């Protein structure tokens, strides 16, 4: 006589990067823009425009986000 068993498993994944605390709104914004840069399909021209208007609106560049 064969014994048949069925096992079920639930898996939960946590995005650890989203759990990290940012000390300031400025650092959070810098992180978000860098993520957008990595994952977007913007052309170099579009990025230059975005960075230009960001600098005009907020008065400074985002470190690591080059024009």
C-alpha positions in Angstrom: 0.0 0.0 0.0 1.4 3.4 -1.0 1.3 6.4 1.3 0.7 9.7 -0.4 1.3 13.0 1.3 0.7 16.5 0.2 2.8 19.4 1.6 2.0 23.0 1.2 4.3 25.9 1.8 3.8 29.7 2.0 6.7 32.0 1.1 6.8 35.7 2.0 9.5 37.9 0.6 10.6 41.2 2.1 12.3 43.9 0.1 15.0 44.9 2.6 16.0 48.0 0.6 12.6 49.5 1.2 12.9 48.8 4.9 16.0 50.9 5.4 15.4 54.3 7.1 16.6 57.5 5.4 17.8 60.1 7.8 16.6 63.1 5.8 14.1 63.8 3.0 17.0 64.9 0.9 18.8 61.5 1.2 15.5 59.8 0.4 15.0 61.9 -2.7 18.6 61.3 -3.8 18.0 57.5 -3.4 14.7 57.6 -5.3 16.3 59.6 -8.2 19.2 57.2 -8.5 16.8 54.2 -8.5 14.8 55.9 -11.2 17.9 56.6 -13.2 18.9 52.9 -13.0 15.5 51.5 -14.0 14.1 54.0 -16.4 14.4 54.2 -20.2 15.0 58.0 -20.2 17.4 59.2 -22.9 20.5 61.2 -21.8 18.8 64.4 -23.0 15.7 63.7 -20.8 18.0 63.1 -17.8 19.9 66.3 -18.4 16.5 68.2 -18.4 15.4 66.4 -15.2 18.6 67.2 -13.4 18.6 70.8 -14.6 15.0 71.4 -13.4 15.7 69.6 -10.1 18.6 71.9 -9.5 16.6 74.9 -10.3 13.7 73.9 -8.1 15.7 72.7 -5.1 18.9 74.8 -5.4 21.5 72.0 -5.5 22.5 68.9 -7.4 22.0 65.3 -6.2 25.4 63.7 -5.5 26.0 60.8 -7.8 23.3 61.8 -10.3 25.3 63.4 -13.1 24.0 65.5 -15.9 
